[in-house]
Amino acid sequence: QVHVVESGGGLVQAGGSLTLSCAASGRIFASYDMGWYRQAPGKEREFVAHIRRPSGATQYADTVKGRFTISKETYRNTIYLQMNNLTAEDTATYHCSVGPAWGQGTQVTVSS
């Protein structure tokens, strides 16, 4: 099994920045994609960004492209989401996915 834990959420003013972290443990295959999704109140969960593995190629949702950066520590199953120029529309619970596993999420609230 894979265990996923997110951290780093919080309250930030519009225009500010936050960095989310996701630590995965357990039986993690090198082919598992690692990524971030978010779910705002009353909305469906949506894709934010992911790292394709083993290539390391990254993809972003159009709504965050140019503002968010996903990265992975080289020798650890830890990924990050650097979020800049946040807006109220980025308010959501952010979930990390590693292969078939999901974390409980971390709340990001952007005040306008």
C-alpha distances in whole Angstrom, upper triangle without the diagonal:
4,7,10,13,17,20,24,25,28,32,34,37,38,38,36,33,29,26,23,20,16,14,10,8,6,6,8,11,14,15,13,15,15,17,19,20,23,24,28,29,30,29,26,23,24,23,24,23,20,20,20,18,19,23,22,25,25,26,27,28,32,32,31,32,34,33,29,27,24,23,20,21,22,20,17,14,16,18,21,23,27,29,33,36,34,35,35,34,30,30,27,23,21,18,15,13,11,10,9,8,11,13,15,18,21,25,27,31,34,37,40
4,7,10,13,17,20,22,25,29,30,34,34,34,32,29,25,22,19,16,12,10,7,6,5,6,6,10,13,13,11,13,12,14,16,17,20,21,25,27,28,27,24,21,21,20,21,20,17,17,17,16,17,21,20,22,22,23,24,25,29,29,27,28,30,29,25,24,20,19,17,17,19,17,14,11,13,14,18,20,23,25,29,32,30,32,32,30,27,27,24,20,18,14,12,10,8,8,8,6,9,10,13,15,18,21,24,27,30,34,37
4,7,10,14,17,19,22,26,28,31,32,32,30,27,23,20,17,14,10,8,6,5,6,9,9,13,15,16,13,14,13,14,15,16,18,20,23,25,27,25,23,20,21,20,20,19,18,18,19,18,20,22,21,23,22,23,24,25,29,28,26,28,30,28,24,23,19,19,17,17,19,17,14,11,12,14,16,18,22,24,27,30,28,30,30,29,25,25,22,18,16,13,11,10,9,11,10,7,8,7,10,12,15,19,21,25,28,31,34
4,7,10,14,15,19,22,24,27,28,29,26,23,19,17,13,10,7,6,4,7,9,11,11,14,15,16,13,13,10,11,12,13,15,17,20,22,24,23,21,17,18,17,17,16,15,16,17,17,19,21,19,21,20,20,21,22,25,25,23,24,26,24,21,19,16,16,14,15,17,17,13,10,9,11,13,15,18,20,24,26,24,26,26,25,22,21,18,15,12,9,7,7,7,10,10,7,6,5,8,9,12,15,18,21,24,28,31
4,7,10,12,15,19,21,25,26,26,23,20,17,14,11,8,6,5,6,9,12,15,14,17,18,19,16,16,12,12,12,14,15,16,19,21,23,22,21,18,19,18,17,17,16,17,19,19,21,23,21,22,21,21,21,22,25,24,22,24,25,23,20,19,16,16,15,15,18,17,14,11,10,11,12,13,16,18,22,25,22,24,24,24,20,19,17,13,11,9,8,10,10,14,14,10,8,5,7,8,9,13,15,19,22,25,28
4,7,8,12,16,17,21,22,22,20,17,13,11,7,6,4,7,9,12,15,18,16,19,20,20,17,16,12,11,10,12,12,14,17,19,22,20,19,16,17,16,15,15,15,16,19,20,22,23,20,21,19,20,19,20,23,21,19,21,22,20,16,16,14,14,14,15,18,18,15,12,10,9,9,10,13,15,18,21,19,21,21,20,17,16,14,10,8,7,7,10,11,15,15,12,10,6,7,6,6,10,12,15,18,21,24
4,6,9,13,15,18,20,20,17,14,11,9,6,5,6,9,12,15,18,21,19,22,23,24,20,19,15,14,12,14,14,16,17,19,23,22,21,18,19,18,16,16,17,18,21,22,24,25,22,23,21,21,20,21,24,22,19,22,22,19,16,16,14,15,15,15,19,19,16,14,11,11,10,10,12,13,17,19,17,20,20,20,16,15,14,11,9,10,10,13,15,19,19,16,13,10,10,8,6,9,10,14,16,19,23
4,7,10,11,15,17,17,14,11,7,6,4,6,9,11,15,18,21,24,22,25,25,26,23,21,17,15,13,15,14,16,17,19,23,22,22,19,19,18,16,16,18,19,23,24,26,26,23,24,21,21,20,20,23,21,18,20,20,17,14,15,14,15,15,16,20,21,18,16,13,12,9,9,10,11,14,16,14,17,17,18,15,14,13,11,10,11,12,16,17,21,22,19,16,13,13,10,7,8,9,12,14,17,20
4,7,9,13,14,15,13,10,7,8,6,9,11,14,17,20,23,26,24,27,27,27,24,22,18,16,13,13,12,13,14,16,19,19,19,17,17,17,15,16,18,20,24,25,27,28,25,25,22,21,19,19,21,19,17,19,20,16,14,15,15,17,18,19,23,24,21,19,16,14,12,10,11,11,13,15,12,14,14,15,12,10,10,8,8,11,12,16,18,22,22,20,16,13,12,9,5,5,5,8,10,13,17
4,6,10,12,14,11,10,8,10,9,12,15,18,21,24,27,30,28,31,31,31,28,25,22,19,16,16,14,15,14,16,20,20,21,19,19,20,18,19,21,24,27,29,31,31,28,28,25,24,22,21,23,20,18,21,21,18,16,18,18,20,21,22,26,27,24,23,19,18,15,13,13,12,14,15,12,13,13,15,12,10,10,10,11,14,16,19,22,26,26,23,20,17,15,12,8,6,5,6,8,11,14
4,7,10,12,10,10,9,12,12,16,18,21,24,27,31,33,31,34,34,34,31,28,25,22,18,18,16,16,15,16,20,20,22,20,20,21,19,21,23,26,29,31,34,34,30,30,27,26,23,22,23,20,18,21,21,17,17,19,20,22,24,25,29,30,28,26,23,21,18,16,15,13,13,14,11,12,11,13,11,9,11,12,13,16,19,22,25,29,29,26,23,20,18,15,11,8,6,5,6,7,11
4,7,8,6,7,8,11,13,16,19,22,26,29,32,35,33,35,34,34,31,29,25,22,19,19,17,17,16,18,21,21,23,21,21,21,19,20,23,26,29,31,34,33,30,29,26,25,22,21,22,18,17,19,19,15,15,17,19,21,24,25,29,30,28,27,23,21,17,15,13,11,11,10,8,9,10,12,11,10,12,14,14,18,20,24,26,30,30,28,24,22,21,17,14,11,8,6,5,6,9
4,6,6,8,10,14,16,20,23,26,29,32,36,38,36,38,37,37,34,31,28,24,21,21,18,19,17,19,22,22,24,23,22,23,20,22,25,28,31,34,36,35,32,31,27,26,23,22,22,18,17,20,19,15,16,19,21,23,26,28,31,33,31,30,26,24,20,17,15,12,11,9,8,8,9,12,11,11,14,16,17,21,23,26,29,32,33,31,27,25,24,20,17,14,11,8,5,5,6
4,5,9,11,15,17,20,23,27,30,33,36,38,36,37,37,36,33,30,27,24,20,20,18,18,16,18,21,21,23,22,21,21,18,21,24,26,30,33,35,34,30,29,25,24,21,19,19,15,14,17,16,13,14,18,20,23,26,28,31,34,32,30,27,24,20,17,15,11,10,7,5,5,7,10,9,10,14,17,17,21,23,26,29,32,33,31,28,26,25,21,18,15,12,9,6,6,5
4,7,10,14,16,20,23,26,29,33,36,38,35,37,36,35,33,29,26,23,20,21,19,20,19,21,24,23,24,23,22,21,18,20,23,25,29,31,34,32,29,27,24,23,19,19,18,15,13,15,14,10,12,16,19,21,24,26,30,32,30,29,26,23,19,16,13,10,7,4,5,6,9,12,11,12,16,18,18,22,23,26,29,32,33,31,28,27,26,22,19,17,13,12,9,9,9
4,7,11,13,17,20,24,27,30,34,36,33,35,34,34,31,28,25,22,19,20,18,20,19,21,24,23,25,23,22,21,18,19,22,24,28,30,32,31,27,27,23,22,19,19,19,16,14,16,14,11,12,14,17,19,22,24,27,29,28,27,23,20,17,14,11,8,6,5,6,8,11,13,11,12,15,17,17,20,21,25,27,30,32,30,27,24,24,20,17,15,12,11,8,10,10
4,7,10,14,17,20,23,27,30,32,30,31,30,30,28,25,21,19,16,17,16,19,18,21,24,23,24,22,20,19,16,16,19,21,25,27,29,28,24,24,20,20,17,18,18,16,13,15,13,9,9,11,14,16,18,20,23,26,24,23,19,17,13,10,7,5,4,6,6,10,12,14,11,12,14,16,15,18,18,22,24,27,29,27,24,22,22,18,15,14,11,11,10,12,13
4,7,10,13,17,20,23,27,29,27,28,28,28,25,22,19,16,14,15,14,17,17,20,23,22,22,20,19,18,15,15,17,19,23,25,27,26,23,22,19,19,17,18,19,16,13,15,15,11,10,11,12,14,16,18,21,23,21,20,16,14,10,8,6,5,7,9,8,12,13,14,11,12,13,13,12,15,15,19,21,24,26,23,21,18,18,15,12,11,9,10,10,13,15
4,7,10,13,17,20,24,26,23,25,24,25,22,20,16,14,12,14,14,17,18,21,24,23,23,20,19,17,14,14,15,16,20,22,23,23,20,20,17,18,16,17,19,17,14,15,15,12,9,9,10,11,13,14,18,19,17,16,13,10,7,5,4,6,9,12,11,15,16,17,13,14,14,14,11,13,13,16,18,21,23,21,18,16,17,14,11,12,10,13,13,16,19
4,7,10,13,17,20,22,20,22,22,22,19,17,13,11,10,12,12,15,16,19,22,21,20,17,17,15,12,12,13,15,18,20,22,22,19,19,16,17,15,17,19,17,14,16,17,14,11,10,9,10,12,13,17,18,16,14,10,8,5,5,7,8,11,14,13,16,17,17,13,13,13,11,9,10,9,13,15,18,20,17,15,12,13,10,8,10,9,13,14,17,20
4,7,10,13,17,19,17,19,19,20,17,16,12,11,10,13,14,17,19,22,25,23,22,19,18,16,14,13,13,14,17,18,20,21,17,19,16,17,17,18,21,20,17,18,19,16,13,12,10,10,10,11,14,15,12,11,7,6,5,7,9,11,15,18,17,20,21,20,16,17,15,13,10,10,9,12,13,16,18,15,13,11,13,11,9,12,12,16,18,21,24
4,7,10,14,16,14,16,16,17,14,13,9,9,9,12,13,16,19,22,24,23,21,17,17,16,14,13,12,13,16,16,18,19,16,18,16,17,17,19,22,21,18,20,21,19,15,14,11,10,9,11,14,14,11,8,5,5,6,9,12,14,18,21,19,22,22,22,18,18,16,13,10,9,6,9,9,13,15,12,10,8,11,9,10,13,14,18,20,24,26
4,7,10,13,11,14,15,17,14,14,10,11,12,15,17,20,22,25,27,26,24,20,20,19,17,16,14,14,17,16,18,20,17,19,18,20,20,22,25,25,22,23,24,22,18,17,13,12,10,10,13,12,8,6,4,7,9,12,15,17,21,24,23,26,26,25,22,22,19,16,14,12,9,10,9,13,15,12,11,9,12,12,12,16,18,21,24,27,30
4,7,9,8,11,12,14,11,12,9,11,13,15,18,20,23,26,28,26,24,20,21,19,18,17,14,14,16,15,16,19,17,19,18,20,21,23,26,26,23,25,26,24,21,19,15,14,11,12,13,12,9,5,6,9,12,14,18,20,24,27,26,28,28,27,24,24,21,18,15,12,9,9,7,10,12,9,10,9,12,13,15,18,20,24,26,30,33
4,7,7,11,13,15,12,14,12,15,16,19,21,23,27,29,31,29,27,23,24,22,22,20,18,17,18,16,17,20,19,22,21,23,24,26,30,30,27,28,30,28,24,22,19,17,14,14,15,13,9,7,9,12,15,18,21,24,28,31,29,32,32,31,27,27,24,21,19,16,13,12,10,12,13,10,12,11,14,16,18,21,23,27,30,33,36
4,6,9,12,14,12,15,14,17,19,21,23,25,29,31,32,31,28,25,25,24,24,22,20,19,19,17,18,21,20,23,23,25,26,28,32,32,30,31,32,31,27,25,22,20,17,16,17,15,12,10,12,15,18,21,25,27,31,34,33,35,35,34,30,30,27,24,21,18,15,13,11,12,12,11,13,13,16,18,20,24,26,30,33,36,39
4,6,10,12,10,14,14,17,19,21,24,26,30,32,33,32,29,25,26,24,24,22,19,18,18,15,16,19,19,22,22,24,26,28,32,32,30,31,33,32,28,26,22,21,17,17,17,15,13,11,14,16,20,23,26,29,32,35,34,36,37,35,32,32,29,25,23,19,16,14,11,10,11,11,14,15,18,20,23,26,29,32,35,38,41
4,6,8,7,10,10,14,17,19,22,25,28,31,32,30,27,23,23,21,21,19,16,14,14,11,12,16,15,18,19,21,23,25,28,29,27,28,29,29,25,23,19,17,14,14,14,13,11,8,11,13,17,20,23,26,29,33,31,34,34,32,29,30,27,24,21,17,14,12,8,8,10,10,13,14,18,19,21,25,27,30,33,36,39
4,5,6,9,11,14,18,20,24,26,30,32,34,31,28,24,24,21,22,19,16,14,12,9,10,13,14,17,18,20,22,25,28,29,28,27,29,29,26,23,19,18,15,15,15,13,12,10,14,15,19,21,24,27,30,34,33,35,36,34,31,31,29,26,23,19,16,13,9,8,11,12,15,17,21,22,24,28,29,33,35,38,41
4,6,8,10,14,17,20,24,27,30,33,34,32,29,25,24,21,21,18,14,12,10,7,6,10,11,14,15,18,21,23,27,28,26,26,27,27,24,21,17,16,13,13,12,11,11,10,13,14,17,20,23,26,29,32,32,34,35,33,30,31,29,27,23,20,17,14,10,10,13,14,17,19,22,23,25,28,29,33,34,38,40
4,6,9,13,16,19,22,25,29,32,33,30,26,23,22,19,19,17,13,10,8,5,5,9,10,12,14,16,19,21,25,26,25,24,26,27,23,21,17,16,14,16,15,15,14,12,15,15,18,20,23,25,29,32,31,33,34,32,29,30,28,26,22,19,16,13,10,8,11,13,16,18,22,23,25,28,29,32,34,38,39
4,6,10,13,15,19,22,25,28,29,26,23,20,19,16,17,14,11,9,8,6,8,11,11,12,13,15,17,19,23,24,23,22,25,25,21,19,15,15,13,15,15,15,13,10,13,13,16,17,21,23,26,29,28,30,31,29,26,27,24,22,19,16,12,9,6,4,8,10,12,15,18,19,21,24,25,29,31,34,36
4,7,10,13,16,19,23,26,27,24,21,17,16,13,13,11,7,6,5,5,8,10,9,10,10,11,13,16,19,20,19,19,21,21,18,16,12,12,11,14,14,15,14,11,12,11,14,15,18,20,23,26,25,27,28,26,23,24,22,20,16,14,11,8,6,5,9,10,12,14,18,17,19,22,23,26,28,31,33
4,7,10,14,17,20,24,25,22,20,16,15,12,11,9,6,5,7,8,10,12,10,11,10,11,12,15,18,19,17,17,19,19,15,13,10,10,9,12,13,14,12,9,9,7,10,11,15,17,20,23,22,24,25,23,20,21,19,17,13,11,7,6,5,7,10,10,10,11,15,14,16,19,19,23,24,28,30
4,7,10,14,17,20,22,19,17,13,11,8,8,6,4,6,8,10,13,14,11,11,9,9,10,11,15,15,14,14,17,16,12,11,8,9,10,13,15,17,15,12,10,8,9,9,12,14,17,20,19,21,22,19,16,18,15,14,10,8,6,5,7,9,11,11,10,11,14,12,14,16,16,20,21,25,27
4,7,10,13,17,19,16,14,10,9,7,5,5,6,9,12,14,17,17,15,14,11,10,10,10,14,13,11,13,16,14,11,11,8,11,12,15,18,19,17,14,12,9,9,8,11,12,15,18,16,17,18,16,13,14,12,10,7,6,5,6,9,12,13,12,10,10,12,10,11,13,13,16,18,21,23
4,7,10,14,15,12,10,7,5,5,5,7,9,12,14,17,20,20,18,17,14,12,10,10,13,12,11,14,17,15,12,13,12,14,16,19,22,23,20,17,16,13,12,11,14,13,16,18,16,16,16,14,11,12,9,8,6,5,6,8,11,13,13,12,10,10,11,9,11,12,12,15,17,20,22
4,7,10,12,10,8,5,5,7,7,10,12,16,18,21,23,24,21,20,17,15,12,11,14,12,11,15,17,15,13,15,14,17,18,21,24,26,23,20,18,15,14,12,14,13,16,17,14,14,13,11,9,9,6,5,4,6,9,11,14,16,16,15,12,11,11,8,9,9,9,12,14,17,19
4,7,8,6,6,4,6,9,10,13,16,19,21,24,27,27,25,24,20,18,16,14,16,14,14,17,20,18,16,18,18,21,22,25,28,29,26,23,21,19,18,15,17,16,18,19,16,15,13,11,9,9,5,5,7,8,11,13,17,19,18,16,13,13,12,9,10,10,10,12,14,17,19
4,6,5,7,7,9,12,12,16,19,22,24,27,30,30,28,26,23,21,18,15,17,14,15,18,21,18,17,20,20,23,25,28,31,32,29,26,24,21,20,17,19,16,18,18,14,13,11,9,8,6,4,6,9,11,15,17,21,22,21,20,17,16,14,12,12,10,10,10,12,14,16
4,6,8,10,12,15,16,20,22,26,28,31,33,34,31,30,27,24,21,19,20,17,18,22,24,22,21,24,23,26,28,31,34,35,32,29,27,25,23,21,22,20,21,21,17,15,12,11,11,9,7,8,12,14,17,19,23,25,23,22,18,18,15,13,13,11,12,11,13,15,17
4,7,10,12,16,17,21,23,27,29,32,34,35,33,31,28,25,22,19,21,18,20,23,26,24,23,26,26,29,30,33,36,37,34,31,29,27,26,23,25,22,24,23,20,18,15,13,14,12,10,12,14,16,19,21,25,26,24,23,20,20,17,16,17,15,15,15,17,18,19
4,7,9,12,14,18,20,24,26,28,31,31,29,28,25,22,19,16,17,15,17,20,23,21,20,23,23,26,28,31,34,35,32,29,27,25,24,21,23,20,22,22,19,17,14,12,12,11,9,11,13,14,17,18,22,23,22,21,18,18,17,15,16,15,15,15,17,19,20
4,6,10,12,16,18,21,23,25,28,29,27,25,22,20,17,15,17,15,17,20,23,22,20,22,21,24,26,29,32,33,30,27,25,23,22,20,22,20,23,23,20,19,17,14,14,13,11,11,12,12,15,16,19,20,18,18,15,16,16,14,16,15,16,17,19,21,22
4,7,10,13,14,18,19,22,25,25,23,22,19,17,15,13,15,14,15,18,21,19,17,19,18,21,22,25,28,29,26,23,22,19,19,17,19,18,21,21,18,18,17,14,12,12,9,9,9,9,12,12,16,17,15,15,12,13,13,11,13,13,14,16,18,21,22
4,6,10,12,16,17,20,23,23,21,19,16,13,11,9,11,11,12,14,17,16,15,16,16,19,21,24,26,28,26,22,21,18,17,15,17,16,18,19,17,16,16,13,11,12,10,11,10,10,12,12,15,16,16,16,14,15,15,13,15,15,15,16,17,21,22
4,6,8,12,13,17,20,19,17,16,12,10,8,6,10,10,10,12,15,15,12,14,13,16,17,21,23,25,23,20,18,15,15,13,15,15,17,18,17,17,17,14,12,14,12,12,10,10,10,10,13,14,15,15,13,14,16,14,15,16,15,18,19,22,23
4,7,11,13,16,19,19,16,14,11,8,6,5,9,8,7,9,12,11,9,10,9,13,15,19,21,23,21,19,17,13,12,9,12,11,14,15,13,14,15,13,10,12,11,12,9,10,10,11,14,15,16,16,14,15,16,13,14,14,13,16,16,20,21
4,7,10,13,16,15,12,11,7,5,4,6,10,10,8,9,12,11,8,8,7,10,12,16,18,20,19,16,14,11,10,8,11,11,14,16,15,17,18,16,13,16,14,14,11,11,10,10,12,14,16,16,14,15,17,15,15,17,16,18,19,23,24
4,6,9,12,12,9,8,6,6,7,9,13,14,12,12,14,14,11,10,7,9,10,14,15,17,16,14,13,10,10,10,12,14,17,19,19,21,22,20,17,19,17,16,13,12,9,9,10,11,13,14,13,15,17,16,17,19,18,21,22,26,27
4,6,9,8,6,6,5,7,9,12,15,17,15,14,16,16,13,10,7,8,8,12,12,15,14,12,11,9,10,11,14,16,19,22,21,24,25,23,20,22,21,19,16,14,11,10,10,11,14,15,15,16,19,18,19,21,21,24,25,29,30
4,6,6,5,5,6,8,11,14,17,19,17,16,18,19,16,14,11,11,11,14,14,16,15,13,14,12,14,15,17,19,22,25,25,27,28,26,23,25,23,22,19,17,14,12,11,10,14,15,16,18,21,20,22,24,24,27,28,32,33
3,5,5,7,9,12,15,18,21,23,21,20,22,22,19,16,13,12,11,13,12,14,14,12,13,12,15,17,19,22,25,28,28,30,31,29,26,28,26,24,21,18,15,13,10,10,14,15,17,19,22,22,24,26,26,30,31,35,36
4,6,8,11,14,17,20,23,25,23,22,23,24,21,18,15,13,12,13,12,13,14,12,14,14,17,19,21,24,27,30,30,32,34,32,29,31,29,27,23,21,18,15,13,12,16,17,19,21,25,24,26,29,29,32,33,37,39
4,5,9,12,16,19,21,24,22,20,21,22,20,17,14,13,12,14,13,15,16,15,16,15,17,18,20,23,25,28,29,31,33,31,28,30,29,28,24,22,19,17,15,15,18,20,21,23,27,26,27,29,29,32,33,37,38
4,6,10,13,17,19,21,19,17,18,19,16,13,11,9,9,11,10,13,14,13,13,12,14,15,17,19,22,25,25,28,30,28,25,27,26,25,21,20,16,15,14,14,18,19,20,21,24,23,24,26,26,29,30,33,34
4,7,10,14,16,18,16,14,16,17,15,12,10,10,11,14,14,17,17,16,16,13,15,15,16,18,21,23,24,26,28,26,23,26,25,24,21,20,17,16,15,15,19,20,20,22,25,23,24,26,25,28,29,32,33
4,7,10,13,15,13,11,13,14,11,9,7,8,10,14,15,18,17,16,15,12,12,12,13,15,17,20,20,22,24,22,20,22,21,21,18,17,15,14,14,15,18,19,19,20,23,21,21,23,22,25,25,28,29
4,7,9,12,10,9,11,13,11,10,9,11,13,17,18,21,20,18,17,14,14,12,14,15,17,19,19,20,22,20,17,20,20,20,16,16,15,14,15,16,18,19,18,20,22,20,21,22,21,23,23,27,27
4,6,8,7,6,9,10,8,8,9,12,15,18,20,23,22,20,18,14,13,11,12,12,14,16,15,17,19,16,14,17,17,17,14,15,14,14,16,17,19,20,18,19,21,19,19,20,18,20,20,23,24
4,5,6,6,10,11,9,11,11,15,18,22,23,26,25,22,21,17,16,13,14,13,14,15,15,15,17,13,12,15,15,16,14,15,15,15,18,19,20,20,19,20,21,18,19,19,17,19,19,22,22
4,6,5,9,10,10,12,14,17,21,24,26,29,28,26,24,20,18,15,16,14,14,15,14,14,16,13,13,16,16,18,17,18,18,19,21,22,24,24,22,23,24,21,21,21,19,20,19,22,21
4,6,9,9,9,12,14,18,21,25,27,30,28,26,24,20,18,14,14,12,12,12,11,11,12,9,9,13,14,16,15,17,18,19,22,23,24,24,22,22,23,20,19,18,16,17,15,18,18
4,6,5,6,9,11,14,18,21,24,26,25,23,21,17,14,11,11,8,9,10,9,10,13,10,9,12,13,15,13,15,16,18,20,22,23,23,21,21,22,18,17,17,14,16,14,17,17
4,6,6,8,10,14,17,21,23,26,25,23,21,17,15,12,12,10,10,11,12,13,16,14,12,16,17,18,16,18,18,19,21,23,24,24,23,23,24,21,20,20,18,19,18,21,20
4,6,8,11,14,18,21,23,26,25,24,22,18,15,12,11,10,9,10,11,13,17,15,14,17,19,20,18,20,20,21,23,25,27,27,25,25,26,23,22,21,19,20,18,21,20
4,7,10,13,17,20,22,25,24,23,20,17,14,10,8,6,5,6,8,10,14,13,11,14,16,18,16,18,18,20,22,25,27,26,24,23,24,20,19,18,15,16,14,17,17
4,7,10,14,17,19,22,21,20,17,13,10,7,5,4,6,9,9,12,15,14,11,14,14,15,13,15,15,17,19,21,23,22,20,20,21,17,16,16,14,15,15,18,19
4,7,10,13,16,19,18,17,14,10,8,6,5,7,9,12,12,16,18,17,14,17,17,17,14,15,14,16,17,20,22,21,20,19,21,18,17,18,16,18,18,21,22
4,7,10,13,16,15,13,11,7,6,5,6,9,12,15,15,18,20,19,15,18,17,17,13,13,11,13,14,16,19,18,17,17,19,16,16,17,16,19,19,23,24
4,7,9,12,11,11,9,6,5,7,8,11,14,18,18,21,23,22,19,21,20,19,15,15,13,14,13,16,19,18,18,17,20,18,17,19,19,22,22,26,27
4,6,9,8,7,6,4,6,9,11,15,17,21,21,24,26,25,22,23,22,20,17,16,12,13,12,15,18,17,17,16,19,18,18,21,20,24,25,28,30
4,6,5,7,6,6,8,12,13,17,20,23,24,27,29,28,24,26,25,23,19,18,15,16,14,17,20,19,19,18,21,20,20,22,22,26,27,30,32
4,6,8,9,9,12,15,16,20,23,26,27,30,32,31,28,29,28,26,22,21,18,18,15,17,21,20,21,21,24,23,23,26,26,29,30,34,36
4,7,9,11,14,17,19,23,25,29,29,33,34,33,30,31,29,27,24,22,18,18,15,17,21,20,21,20,24,23,24,27,27,31,32,36,38
4,5,8,12,15,17,21,24,28,27,30,32,31,27,28,26,24,21,19,15,15,13,15,18,17,17,17,20,20,20,24,24,28,30,33,36
4,7,10,14,17,20,23,27,26,29,30,29,25,26,24,21,18,15,12,12,9,12,14,13,14,14,17,17,18,21,22,26,28,31,34
4,7,10,13,16,20,23,23,25,27,26,22,23,21,19,15,14,10,11,10,13,16,14,14,13,16,15,15,18,19,23,24,28,30
4,7,10,13,16,20,19,22,24,23,19,20,19,17,13,12,9,10,10,13,16,14,13,13,15,14,14,17,17,20,22,25,28
4,6,9,13,16,16,19,21,20,16,17,16,15,12,12,10,12,12,16,18,16,15,14,16,13,13,15,14,18,19,22,24
4,6,10,13,12,15,17,16,13,14,14,13,10,11,10,12,14,17,19,18,16,14,16,13,12,13,12,15,16,19,21
4,7,10,10,14,16,16,13,15,15,15,12,14,13,16,18,21,23,21,19,18,19,16,14,15,12,15,15,18,19
4,7,7,10,13,13,9,12,13,14,12,14,14,17,20,23,24,23,20,19,19,16,14,13,10,12,11,15,16
4,5,9,12,13,10,13,15,16,15,18,18,21,23,26,28,26,24,22,23,19,17,16,12,13,11,14,14
4,7,10,11,10,12,15,17,16,20,21,24,26,29,30,29,26,25,25,21,18,17,13,13,10,12,12
4,7,8,6,9,12,14,14,17,19,22,25,27,28,27,24,22,22,18,16,14,10,9,7,9,10
4,5,5,8,11,14,15,18,20,23,26,29,30,28,25,24,23,19,17,14,11,9,6,8,7
4,5,6,9,13,14,18,20,23,27,29,29,28,24,23,22,18,16,13,10,7,5,6,6
4,5,8,12,13,16,19,21,25,27,27,26,23,22,21,17,16,13,10,9,8,10,10
4,6,9,10,13,15,18,22,24,24,23,20,19,18,14,13,10,8,8,7,10,11
4,7,9,13,16,19,22,25,25,23,19,18,16,13,11,8,5,5,5,8,10
4,6,9,13,16,19,22,21,19,16,14,13,9,8,6,6,7,9,12,14
4,6,10,13,17,19,18,16,12,11,9,6,5,4,6,8,11,15,17
4,7,10,13,16,16,14,11,9,9,5,5,6,7,10,13,16,19
4,7,10,13,13,10,7,6,7,4,7,9,11,14,17,20,23
4,7,10,11,8,6,5,8,7,9,12,13,17,19,23,25
4,6,7,6,5,7,10,10,12,15,17,20,22,26,28
4,6,5,7,9,12,13,15,19,20,24,26,29,32
4,6,8,11,15,16,19,22,23,27,29,32,35
4,7,10,13,15,18,21,23,27,29,32,35
4,7,10,12,15,18,21,24,27,30,33
4,7,8,12,15,17,20,23,27,29
4,5,9,12,15,18,21,25,27
4,7,10,13,16,20,23,26
4,7,10,13,16,19,22
4,7,10,13,16,20
4,6,10,13,16
4,7,10,13
4,6,10
4,6
4
